[in-house]
Amino acid sequence: MTPIAAIRTVPSSAVPLALAKLSQEYPALLHVTTHDAAMEQLASSLPFFMSHGRVLTCGAWDVFPFDQTSPKPGIIAERLSCLTALLGERSGPIIVLTTVNALLQKFPPKSVLANNYFSASVGDSLDREALQRWLTEQGYRNVSKAMEAGEY
């Protein structure tokens, strides 16, 4: 069982240092902020205090449930990047930063991410058509010039 602790009495200016110290004791930490700006500020200051490890952010969707529009591709990419990083091998502590709103929103089951993962390394041969098919199945859009997350 993973221990759960709350940081309540630490001044906001000392939270990055407190999280960095806790990351030396625990392999994974989750820190919930009140809003996106606080999460982004913490994400930018944490690396200064950490000698190794990763800081991941997982923001909230920028649309309301039942909206006719989809979330911005960058937000989708951020959330999926965070979740897939948690599934992968770890070479040091991970601190996940999120917001209250993001925690209240649904996440895909672990099995969905684990079964829909693509990995390639420099020097690997790729079947271009198979890769394009896989990207399309995952919801990527085929465009003439990829400019945003979610395009290929």
Secondary structure, 3 states (H helix, E strand, C coil): CCCCCCCCCCCHHHHHHHHHHHHCCCCEEEEEECCHHHHHHHHHHHHHHCCCCEEEEECCCCCCCCCCCCCCHHHHHHHHHHHHHHHCCCCCCEEEEEEHHHHHCCCCCHHHHHHCCCCCCCCCCCCHHHHHHHHHHCCCECCCCCCCCCEC
